[in-house]
Amino acid sequence: MAMTLRLPEELDAQLEALARQRGTSKHALLIEASDRFVRSESKTDRVLQAVDEISDQYADAIRRLEDA
């Protein structure tokens, strides 16, 4: 899917320098960064969901530990 992305000049310059250093394109770097971000957010959501489930499951035990 095509899209236009307008970056602040400083970020664009940093991205250009990094792309040159790695011998790749800005496009490839943005795809890599986007993929990492999506995976990270997905993991965060799964961890938070697991914490909620554990909190519900062990709510009484957690309360007892708080009072100890």
N, C-alpha and C positions, 0 to 999 in steps of 0.2 A: 504494500500500500504506500503510495506516495504522500509526502507531507512536507510542508515548508516549516522550517524552524529558524526563528530569528533569535540569535544569541547576543548578549552584551559583548561589545568589542573586546574587552579584556578576557572574557571567557573564551571567545572565539580564537584569540591569539594563543591562549594557553593550550587549547585543544589542537590548534595547528602545530604548535611546537611539539606536543606529545606525539601526535601522529607522525611527524617527521622523525622523531627520536625512535619510535617503534617501527618505522618503515611501513606504515599502514595509512588508511584514510580517516578523516574525521568521521565519516559515515560509519565505518567499522567500529570506531571507538564509541560512538553514540549507541550503536546496537549492543555492544558489550556492556556498557554502563546501564542501559535500559534493562537488559536481561538480568544483570546482577540486582538491580533495584527491585524488579518484580519478584525474583526468587526470595530476596530478603524480606519483603513485605509479606509474601505468602508464608514463610517460616514464622514470622512474627505473629501472624493471625492464628496459625496452628498452635503455637506455644500458648498464646493467650486463651484460646479455646480450651486447651488441655488444663491450664491453670484454673479456669472457671469450673470445669468438670470435677477436678480434684477438690477444689474448694467446696463445691456442693456436696460431694461424696463424703468428705471428711470434716464437715463443718463442726459437728459436735466435738470431735477430737481436737480440732484447732482451738475451739473456745476453751476447752479444758486446759490445754497447754498455755493459753494466754493467761488463765487465772492461776496457774501453778506458780 
